[in-house]
Amino acid sequence: MTDPAEFSRDLAPLGLVTVNHIAGQAKKALAATREFVSGNLRPGERIAAVAPDGTFLGHVTRKVDTTEARVTDEAVLMGHLYAENPDSLYDHEFIAPGVSERQVIAVLKKYAPEMVDSEARVHPWAVKAALGQVMAGGSVPGIEIVTVPGTTAVYPDKAAGPAIEALIRSGVVGIDGVVHPRIEGAQA
């Protein structure tokens, strides 16, 4: 990588705009390629990434699906937790709609309490406890067990950088992640 200090003042913006564009394209390509690979790997499967010349570039793994408890109906959960333990809820104060943000709640409470509104909120510790209860086999209204698809993890080999860059320069792999296999006997 060239030291940005070596760029002239006039050429530095060209480099920055170019790298920014490539980063944006690469980010889109990474998401699309990851989605494609995820859809074609079985949970727990691991596949090596190998260049056409046999160079090991790393591997890709689809992690195993997991289950977790999620709040699916906050109002139902709030009602349940209030019935079980009223201390699970607290009043969350906020500035009522239409009131200037420059004003401070403490001042409003003291001098104009009608401008302050509040709503009940569940303490994070109460939600965490309820999620744990469901994961342990219990049942809590407003919480369901859901299956979370395993993510696809990419583990590039630490020494693969130059080989990956060569694949891009040669056109075998595009910046979009598409692999363009060489046809035997074709002109490069």
C-alpha positions as CSV (number, residue, x, y, z in Angstrom):
1,M,0.0,0.0,0.0
2,T,1.4,3.4,-0.9
3,D,1.7,5.9,1.9
4,P,-1.0,8.6,1.4
5,A,1.6,11.2,2.3
6,E,3.4,10.3,-1.0
7,F,0.3,11.4,-3.0
8,S,0.3,14.9,-4.3
9,R,-2.4,17.2,-3.0
10,D,-4.1,17.2,-6.5
11,L,-4.0,13.4,-6.9
12,A,-5.0,12.4,-3.4
13,P,-8.7,13.1,-4.0
14,L,-8.6,10.9,-7.2
15,G,-7.2,8.0,-5.1
16,L,-9.7,8.5,-2.3
17,V,-12.8,8.7,-4.6
18,T,-11.5,5.6,-6.4
19,V,-10.9,3.6,-3.3
20,N,-14.2,4.7,-1.9
21,H,-16.0,3.5,-5.0
22,I,-14.2,0.2,-4.9
23,A,-15.1,-0.2,-1.2
24,G,-18.7,0.4,-1.9
25,Q,-18.8,-2.1,-4.8
26,A,-16.8,-4.6,-2.7
27,K,-19.3,-4.2,0.2
28,K,-22.3,-5.0,-2.1
29,A,-20.4,-7.9,-3.7
30,L,-19.5,-9.3,-0.3
31,A,-23.1,-9.2,0.8
32,A,-24.3,-10.9,-2.4
33,T,-21.6,-13.5,-2.5
34,R,-22.0,-14.3,1.3
35,E,-25.8,-14.7,0.7
36,F,-25.2,-17.0,-2.3
37,V,-22.6,-19.1,-0.4
38,S,-24.8,-19.3,2.7
39,G,-27.6,-20.6,0.6
40,N,-25.4,-23.3,-0.8
41,L,-23.7,-24.5,2.4
42,R,-25.3,-26.8,4.9
43,P,-25.1,-25.7,8.6
44,G,-21.7,-26.8,10.0
45,E,-20.2,-27.3,6.5
46,R,-16.6,-26.0,5.8
47,I,-15.2,-25.5,2.3
48,A,-11.7,-24.5,1.4
49,A,-11.1,-21.6,-1.0
50,V,-8.4,-22.8,-3.5
51,A,-7.0,-20.8,-6.4
52,P,-6.8,-22.4,-9.8
53,D,-3.0,-23.0,-9.3
54,G,-3.8,-24.9,-6.0
55,T,-2.9,-22.1,-3.6
56,F,-4.9,-22.3,-0.4
57,L,-6.6,-19.0,0.2
58,G,-8.6,-19.8,3.3
59,H,-12.0,-21.4,4.0
60,V,-15.6,-20.6,4.4
61,T,-17.9,-22.1,7.1
62,R,-21.6,-22.0,7.6
63,K,-22.2,-21.9,11.3
64,V,-24.8,-24.1,12.8
65,D,-28.3,-22.7,13.3
66,T,-29.1,-21.7,16.8
67,T,-32.2,-21.0,18.8
68,E,-32.9,-18.1,21.0
69,A,-35.8,-16.5,22.8
70,R,-37.1,-13.2,21.4
71,V,-39.7,-10.7,22.5
72,T,-42.4,-10.9,19.9
73,D,-45.1,-8.9,21.6
74,E,-43.8,-6.3,24.0
75,A,-47.3,-5.3,25.2
76,V,-48.2,-8.8,26.1
77,L,-44.8,-9.3,27.8
78,M,-45.3,-6.0,29.7
79,G,-48.7,-7.1,31.0
80,H,-47.4,-10.4,32.1
81,L,-44.3,-9.0,33.8
82,Y,-46.4,-6.4,35.6
83,A,-48.8,-9.1,36.9
84,E,-45.8,-11.2,38.0
85,N,-43.6,-8.4,39.4
86,P,-44.7,-4.8,39.1
87,D,-41.1,-3.7,39.9
88,S,-40.2,-5.1,36.4
89,L,-41.6,-1.9,34.9
90,Y,-40.5,1.6,35.3
91,D,-41.7,5.0,34.1
92,H,-39.6,6.4,31.2
93,E,-39.9,10.1,31.1
94,F,-39.7,12.0,27.8
95,I,-40.6,15.4,26.4
96,A,-44.1,15.4,25.0
97,P,-44.5,15.8,21.3
98,G,-44.2,19.4,20.1
99,V,-42.1,20.6,23.0
100,S,-38.7,22.1,22.2
101,E,-35.7,19.8,22.7
102,R,-33.8,22.7,24.3
103,Q,-35.9,22.4,27.4
104,V,-34.8,20.1,30.1
105,I,-37.1,17.5,31.6
106,A,-36.0,18.4,35.1
107,V,-37.0,22.1,34.6
108,L,-40.3,21.0,33.0
109,K,-41.2,18.7,35.8
110,K,-40.6,21.5,38.3
111,Y,-42.3,24.4,36.5
112,A,-44.6,22.8,33.9
113,P,-45.3,19.2,34.8
114,E,-48.1,19.1,32.2
115,M,-45.4,19.2,29.5
116,V,-43.8,16.0,30.7
117,D,-45.1,12.7,29.7
118,S,-44.0,9.2,30.8
119,E,-44.6,5.6,29.8
120,A,-44.0,2.3,31.4
121,R,-40.9,0.4,30.3
122,V,-39.6,-3.0,31.2
123,H,-36.3,-3.0,32.9
124,P,-33.6,-4.7,30.7
125,W,-32.9,-7.1,33.6
126,A,-36.5,-8.3,33.6
127,V,-36.4,-8.9,29.9
128,K,-33.1,-10.8,30.2
129,A,-34.6,-12.9,33.1
130,A,-37.7,-13.7,31.1
131,L,-35.7,-14.7,28.0
132,G,-33.6,-17.0,30.2
133,Q,-36.7,-18.5,31.6
134,V,-38.0,-19.4,28.2
135,M,-34.7,-20.7,27.0
136,A,-34.7,-23.0,30.1
137,G,-38.0,-24.5,29.0
138,G,-40.5,-22.1,30.6
139,S,-43.2,-20.1,29.0
140,V,-43.6,-16.3,29.2
141,P,-46.3,-14.5,27.2
142,G,-44.8,-12.3,24.5
143,I,-41.6,-14.4,24.1
144,E,-41.1,-17.1,21.6
145,I,-38.2,-19.5,20.7
146,V,-37.0,-18.7,17.2
147,T,-34.3,-20.4,15.0
148,V,-31.6,-18.1,14.0
149,P,-29.8,-19.2,10.8
150,G,-26.1,-19.8,11.2
151,T,-23.9,-17.1,9.6
152,T,-21.3,-17.7,7.0
153,A,-17.8,-17.0,8.3
154,V,-14.8,-16.3,6.1
155,Y,-11.4,-17.2,7.3
156,P,-8.7,-16.0,4.8
157,D,-5.3,-17.5,5.1
158,K,-2.9,-14.9,6.5
159,A,-0.4,-15.4,3.7
160,A,-3.1,-15.4,0.9
161,G,-3.2,-11.6,0.2
162,P,-0.8,-11.6,-2.7
163,A,-2.4,-14.6,-4.3
164,I,-5.9,-13.0,-4.0
165,E,-4.6,-9.7,-5.4
166,A,-3.1,-11.7,-8.4
167,L,-6.4,-13.4,-9.0
168,I,-8.1,-10.0,-9.2
169,R,-5.4,-8.4,-11.4
170,S,-5.5,-11.4,-13.8
171,G,-9.3,-11.2,-14.1
172,V,-9.9,-14.7,-12.7
173,V,-12.0,-13.1,-9.9
174,G,-13.8,-9.8,-10.4
175,I,-14.2,-7.1,-7.9
176,D,-17.8,-8.3,-7.7
177,G,-16.6,-11.7,-6.5
178,V,-17.6,-13.5,-9.7
179,V,-15.1,-16.2,-10.7
180,H,-14.3,-16.1,-14.4
181,P,-12.6,-19.5,-15.2
182,R,-10.0,-19.4,-17.9
183,I,-10.8,-21.4,-21.0
184,E,-7.9,-23.6,-22.2
185,G,-6.2,-22.2,-25.2
186,A,-7.9,-18.8,-25.0
187,Q,-5.9,-15.6,-25.4
188,A,-5.5,-13.7,-22.1
